[in-house]
């Protein structure tokens, strides 16, 4: 239910509000020996507040990427790099924003597929507070 995500309700009286939006990001380049949800989530935290955690599974057909939902405070498209350090080695990974409409599961009433530019992943939304 959406009410679990609402921190506080107030009547708007002309006060200024910070701009925030949901961005879906695709993370590529994580070496296979480092492929774990925690690694993808950590990379996502470098670009915004992760609100949709990585759900990659070792049984997935393609472990070369994963996608996350993050909360960001500007309108610029996300396109960047991050470095992973492991065993005194640096590995570069690439992060790009994927165009996608964000639809709450409470609107659809069930889990739904999300399609990013030709690739598809099934997401199951957890009961997770945003704040």
Contact map, one row per residue, 1 for C-alpha under 8 A:
11110000000000000000000000000000000000000000000000000000000000000000000000000000000000000000000000000000010000000000000000000000000
11111100000000000000000000000000000000000000000000000000000000000000000000000000000000000000000000000000010000000000000000000000000
11111100000000000000000000000000000000000000000000000000000000000000000000000000000000000000000000000000000000000000000000000000000
11111110000000000000000000000000000000000000000000000000000000000000000000000000000000000000000000000000000000000000000000000000100
01111110000000000000000000000000000000000000000000000000000000000000000000000000000000000000000000000000000000000000000000000001111
01111111100000000000000000000000000000000000000000000000000000000000000000000000000000000000000000000000000000000000000000000000000
00011111100000000000000000000000000000000000000000000000000000000000000000000000000000000000000000000000000000000000000000000000001
00000111110000000000000000000000000000000000000000000000000000000000000000000000000000000000000000000000000000000000000000000000000
00000111111000000000000000000000000000000000000000000000000000000000000000000000000000000000000000000000000000000000000000000000000
00000001111100000000000000000000000000000000000000000000000000000000000000000000000000000000000000000000000000000000000000000000000
00000000111110000000000000000000000000000000000000000000000000000000000000000000000000000000000000000000000000000000000000000000000
00000000011111100000000000000000000000000000000000000000000000000000000000000000000000000000000000000000000000000000000000000000000
00000000001111100000000000000000000000000000000000000000000000000000000000000000000000000000000000000000000000000000000000000000000
00000000000111110000000000000000000000000000000000000000000000000000000000000000000000000000000000000000000000000000000000000000000
00000000000111111000000000000000000000000000000000000000000000000000000000000000000000000000000000000000000000000000000000000000000
00000000000001111100000000000000000000000000000000000000000000000000000000000000000000000000000000000000000000000000000000000000000
00000000000000111110000000000000000000000000000000000000000000000000000000000000000000000000000000000000000000000000000000000000000
00000000000000011111000000000000000000000000000000000000000000000000000010000000000000000000000000000000000000000000000000000000000
00000000000000001111100000000000000000000000000000000000000000000000000011000000000000000000000000000000000000000000000000000000000
00000000000000000111110000000000000000000000000000000000000000000000001111000000000000000000000000000000000000000000000000000000000
00000000000000000011111000000000000000000000000000000000000000000000001111100000000000000000000000000000000000000000000000000000000
00000000000000000001111100000000000000000000000000000000000000000000111100000000000000000000000000000100000000000000000000000000000
00000000000000000000111110000000000000000000000000000000000000000000111100000000000000000000000011000000000000000000000000000000000
00000000000000000000011111000000000000000000000000000000000000000011110000000000000000000000000011110000000000000000000000000000000
00000000000000000000001111100000000000000001000000000000000000000011110000000100000000000000001111000000000000000000000000000000000
00000000000000000000000111110000000000000000000000000000000000001111000000000000000000000000001111000000000000000000000000000000000
00000000000000000000000011111100000000010010000000000000000000001110000000000000000000000000111100000000000000000000000000000000000
00000000000000000000000001111100000000000000000000000000000000011100000000000000000000000000111000000000000000000000000000000000000
00000000000000000000000000111110000000000000000000000000000000011000000000000000000000000001110000000000000000000000000000000000000
00000000000000000000000000111111011000000000000000000000000000011000000000000000000000000011100000000000000000000000000000000000000
00000000000000000000000000001111111000000000000000000000000000000000000000000000000000000010000000000000000000000000000000000000000
00000000000000000000000000000111111000000000000000000000000000110000000000000000000000000000000000000000000000000000000000000000000
00000000000000000000000000000011111000000000000000000000000000000000000000000000000000000000000000000000000000000000000000000000000
00000000000000000000000000000111111100100000000000000000000000000000000000000000000000000000000000000000000000000000000000000000000
00000000000000000000000000000111111110110000000000000000000000100000000000000000000000000000000000000000000000000000000000000000000
00000000000000000000000000000000011111110000000000000001000000000000000000000000000000000000000000000000000000000000000000000000000
00000000000000000000000000000000001111111000000000001111000000000000000000000000000000000000000000000000000000000000000000000000000
00000000000000000000000000000000000111111100000000000100000000000000000000000000000000000000000000000000000000000000000000000000000
00000000000000000000000000000000011111111110000000000000000000000000000000000000000000000000000000000000000000000000000000000000000
00000000000000000000000000100000001111111111000000000100000000000100000000000000000000000000000000000000000000000000000000000000000
00000000000000000000000000000000000011111111100001001100000000000001000000000000000000000000000000000000000000000000000000000000000
00000000000000000000000000000000000001111111110000000000000000000000000000000000000000000000000000000000000000000000000000000000000
00000000000000000000000000100000000000111111111000000000000000000000000000000000010000000000000000000000000000000000000000000000000
00000000000000000000000010000000000000011111111111000000000000000001010000000000000000000000000000000000000000000000000000000000000
00000000000000000000000000000000000000001111111111000000000000000000010000000000000000000000000000000000000000000000000000000000000
00000000000000000000000000000000000000000111111100000000000000000000000000000000010000000000000000000000000000000000000000000000000
00000000000000000000000000000000000000000011111110000000000000000000010100000100000000000000000000000000000000000000000000000000000
00000000000000000000000000000000000000000001111111000000000000000000011100000000000000000000000000000000000000000000000000000000000
00000000000000000000000000000000000000000001101111100000000000000000011100000000000000000000000000000000000000000000000000000000000
00000000000000000000000000000000000000001001100111111000000000000001111000000000000000000000000000000000000000000000000000000000000
00000000000000000000000000000000000000000000000011111000000000000001111000000000000000000000000000000000000000000000000000000000010
00000000000000000000000000000000000000000000000001111100000000000001110000000000000000000000000000000000000000000000000000001000000
00000000000000000000000000000000000010001000000001111110000000000001100000000000000000000000000000000000000000000000000000000000000
00000000000000000000000000000000000011011000000000011111000000000111000000000000000000000000000000000000000000000000000000000000000
00000000000000000000000000000000000010000000000000001111100000000100000000000000000000000000000000000000000000000000000000100000000
00000000000000000000000000000000000110000000000000000111110100100100000000000000000000000000000000000000000000000000000000000000000
00000000000000000000000000000000000000000000000000000011111100000000000000000000000000000000000000000000000000000000000000000000000
00000000000000000000000000000000000000000000000000000001111100100000000000000000000000000000000000000000000000000000000000000000000
00000000000000000000000000000000000000000000000000000000111110000000000000000000000000000000000000000000000000000000000000000000000
00000000000000000000000000000000000000000000000000000001111111100000000000000000000000000000000000000000000000000000000000000000000
00000000000000000000000000000000000000000000000000000000001111100000000000000000000000000000000000000000000000000000000000000000000
00000000000000000000000000000000000000000000000000000000000111111000000000000000000000000000000000000000000000000000000000000000000
00000000000000000000000000000001001000000000000000000001010111111100000000000000000000000000000000000000000000000000000000000000000
00000000000000000000000000011101000000000000000000000000000001111100000000000000000000000000000000000000000000000000000000000000000
00000000000000000000000001111100000000000000000000000000000001111110000000000000000000000000000000000000000000000000000000000000000
00000000000000000000000001110000000000010000000000000111000000111111000000000000000000000000000000000000000000000000000000000000000
00000000000000000000000111100000000000000000000000000100000000001111100000000000000000000000000000000000000000000000000000000000000
00000000000000000000000111000000000000001001000001111100000000000111110000000000000000000000000000000000000000000000000000000000000
00000000000000000000011110000000000000000000000001111000000000000011111000000000000000000000000000000000000000000000000000000000000
00000000000000000000011110000000000000000001101111110000000000000001111100000000000000000000000000000000000000000000000000000000000
00000000000000000001111000000000000000000000000111100000000000000000111110000000000000000000000000000000000000000000000000000000000
00000000000000000001111000000000000000000000001110000000000000000000011111000000000000000000000000000000000000000000000000000000000
00000000000000000111100000000000000000000000000000000000000000000000001111100000000000000000000000000000000000000000000000000000000
00000000000000000011100000000000000000000000000000000000000000000000000111110000000000000000000000000000000000000000000000000000000
00000000000000000000100000000000000000000000000000000000000000000000000011111000000000000000000000000000000000000000000000000000000
00000000000000000000000000000000000000000000000000000000000000000000000001111100000000000000000000000000000000000000000000000000000
00000000000000000000000000000000000000000000000000000000000000000000000000111110000000000000000110000000000000000000000000000000000
00000000000000000000000010000000000000000000001000000000000000000000000000011111000000000000001110000000000000000000000000000000000
00000000000000000000000000000000000000000000000000000000000000000000000000001111100000000000011110000000000000000000000000000000000
00000000000000000000000000000000000000000000000000000000000000000000000000000111110000000000011100000000000000000000000000000000000
00000000000000000000000000000000000000000000000000000000000000000000000000000011111000000001111000000000000000000000000000000000000
00000000000000000000000000000000000000000010010000000000000000000000000000000001111100000001111000000000000000000000000000000000000
00000000000000000000000000000000000000000000000000000000000000000000000000000000111110000111100000000000000000000000000000000000000
00000000000000000000000000000000000000000000000000000000000000000000000000000000011111000111100000000000000000000000000000000000000
00000000000000000000000000000000000000000000000000000000000000000000000000000000001111111110000000000000000000000000000000000000000
00000000000000000000000000000000000000000000000000000000000000000000000000000000000111111110000000000000000000000000000000000000000
00000000000000000000000000000000000000000000000000000000000000000000000000000000000011111000000000000000000000000000000000000000000
00000000000000000000000000000000000000000000000000000000000000000000000000000000000011111100000000000000000000000000000000000000000
00000000000000000000000000000000000000000000000000000000000000000000000000000000000011111110000000000000000000000000000000000000000
00000000000000000000000000000000000000000000000000000000000000000000000000000000001111011111000000000000000000000000000000000000000
00000000000000000000000000000110000000000000000000000000000000000000000000000000001111001111100000000000000000000000000000000000000
00000000000000000000000000001100000000000000000000000000000000000000000000000000111100000111110000000000000000000000000000000000000
00000000000000000000000000111100000000000000000000000000000000000000000000000000111100000011111000000000000000000000000000000000000
00000000000000000000000000111000000000000000000000000000000000000000000000000011110000000001111100000000000000000000000000000000000
00000000000000000000000011110000000000000000000000000000000000000000000000000111110000000000111110000000000000000000000000000000000
00000000000000000000000011100000000000000000000000000000000000000000000000001111000000000000011111000000000000000000000000000000000
00000000000000000000001111000000000000000000000000000000000000000000000000001110000000000000001111100000000000000000000000000000000
00000000000000000000001111000000000000000000000000000000000000000000000000000000000000000000000111110000000000000001100000000000000
00000000000000000000000100000000000000000000000000000000000000000000000000000000000000000000000011111000000000000001100000000000000
00000000000000000000000100000000000000000000000000000000000000000000000000000000000000000000000001111100000000000111000000000000000
00000000000000000000000000000000000000000000000000000000000000000000000000000000000000000000000000111110000000000000000000000000000
00000000000000000000010000000000000000000000000000000000000000000000000000000000000000000000000000011111000000000000000000000000000
00000000000000000000000000000000000000000000000000000000000000000000000000000000000000000000000000001111101100000000000000000000000
00000000000000000000000000000000000000000000000000000000000000000000000000000000000000000000000000000111111100000000000000000000000
00000000000000000000000000000000000000000000000000000000000000000000000000000000000000000000000000000011111111110000000000001000000
11000000000000000000000000000000000000000000000000000000000000000000000000000000000000000000000000000001111111000000000000000000000
00000000000000000000000000000000000000000000000000000000000000000000000000000000000000000000000000000011111110000000000000000000000
00000000000000000000000000000000000000000000000000000000000000000000000000000000000000000000000000000011111111110000000000000000000
00000000000000000000000000000000000000000000000000000000000000000000000000000000000000000000000000000000111111100000000000000000000
00000000000000000000000000000000000000000000000000000000000000000000000000000000000000000000000000000000110111110000000000000000000
00000000000000000000000000000000000000000000000000000000000000000000000000000000000000000000000000000000100111111000000001111000000
00000000000000000000000000000000000000000000000000000000000000000000000000000000000000000000000000000000100101111100000001110000000
00000000000000000000000000000000000000000000000000000000000000000000000000000000000000000000000000000000000000111110000111100000000
00000000000000000000000000000000000000000000000000000000000000000000000000000000000000000000000000010000000000011111000111100000000
00000000000000000000000000000000000000000000000000000000000000000000000000000000000000000000000000010000000000001111111110000000000
00000000000000000000000000000000000000000000000000000000000000000000000000000000000000000000000001110000000000000111111100000000000
00000000000000000000000000000000000000000000000000000000000000000000000000000000000000000000000001100000000000000011111000000000000
00000000000000000000000000000000000000000000000000000000000000000000000000000000000000000000000000000000000000000011111100000000000
00000000000000000000000000000000000000000000000000000000000000000000000000000000000000000000000000000000000000000011111110000000000
00000000000000000000000000000000000000000000000000000000000000000000000000000000000000000000000000000000000000001111011111000000000
00000000000000000000000000000000000000000000000000000000000000000000000000000000000000000000000000000000000000001110001111100000000
00000000000000000000000000000000000000000000000000000000000000000000000000000000000000000000000000000000000000111100000111110000000
00000000000000000000000000000000000000000000000000000010000000000000000000000000000000000000000000000000000000111100000011111000000
00000000000000000000000000000000000000000000000000000000000000000000000000000000000000000000000000000000000000110000000001111100000
00000000000000000000000000000000000000000000000000010000000000000000000000000000000000000000000000000000100000100000000000111110000
00000000000000000000000000000000000000000000000000000000000000000000000000000000000000000000000000000000000000000000000000011111000
00000000000000000000000000000000000000000000000000000000000000000000000000000000000000000000000000000000000000000000000000001111100
00001000000000000000000000000000000000000000000000000000000000000000000000000000000000000000000000000000000000000000000000000111110
00011000000000000000000000000000000000000000000000000000000000000000000000000000000000000000000000000000000000000000000000000011111
00001000000000000000000000000000000000000000000000100000000000000000000000000000000000000000000000000000000000000000000000000001111
00001010000000000000000000000000000000000000000000000000000000000000000000000000000000000000000000000000000000000000000000000000111
